[in-house]
Amino acid sequence: MQCEVCGREIIGKPHRVIIEGAKMVTCGECARLGSDYWIPEKKTLQEIKPSLRKTVKSVADIRRESHGGSFSRSIPSEGFEITEGFGLIVKKAREKLGLTPEDLGKKIGEKESVIKKIESEKMVPDFRLATKLERALRIKLLTKPSEPELDKPVSVIEREKTVTLGEIVNLRSGKRRRLKDEGDNSIS
C-alpha cells in the first residue's frame, strides 16, 4: 500500500487521517500533517440489498441478449425511411394527446432527453424507436423510399442526366454567335 501524500510504500499500519477536509491513507510521517483519524464505514445490509437488485436481469433482458439485440418484428427495418420533418410531427402529436416529453418517454420506455432530441431533430430515431413512437402517438413516421422511374429504359435516363463535351462546346459557340449578332465585339 502506498501513502496518498508522499507516494512511498507504507511500512507497518497505515494511518487514516483528514488533511484539509480530505480523508487519506498515509504513512507515519505524513500522518502528522492531518488532524483527525477516520474509520472506514462498513456497509449495512440495507445498503447492500439495492446494489444486488441492479445486478439481477429481467427475463426480457436475458432473452434480448440471447437473440443479439432487440426483438425485430416481421417488418424488416431495411427499406424504410424516416419522414421529413419528423420532429415537428412527433411534437404536434404529443401535444395533441396532452403528453409532456417525460410522459411520452415513460409510455414508450425512453428517456425524456431522447424525446426532446427527436423533437428538435438533433437525433434521428432508429426503426425500433420510430415504431414505438408511431404506436404511442398514432402517427406515421416510416415510409418506403420512392422508386426511380422505370418507365424509360436505363440508357435514356442516364442520357438525360449527363452533359457531353460536345454540348458544352455548342453552348459556348452559340453564346459567341449571339454576342456577335448583337454587335458586341468583345469575346469573353
Secondary structure, 3 states (H helix, E strand, C coil): CECCCCCCECCCCCEEEEECCEEEEECCCHHHHCCCECCCCCCCHHHHHHHHHHHCCCHHHHHHHHCCCCCCCCCCCCCCEECCCHHHHHHHHHHHCCCCHHHHHHHHCCCHHHHHHHHCCCCCCCHHHHHHHHHHHCCCCEECCCCCCCCCCHHHHHHHHCCCHHHHHHHHHHHHHHHHHCCCCCCC
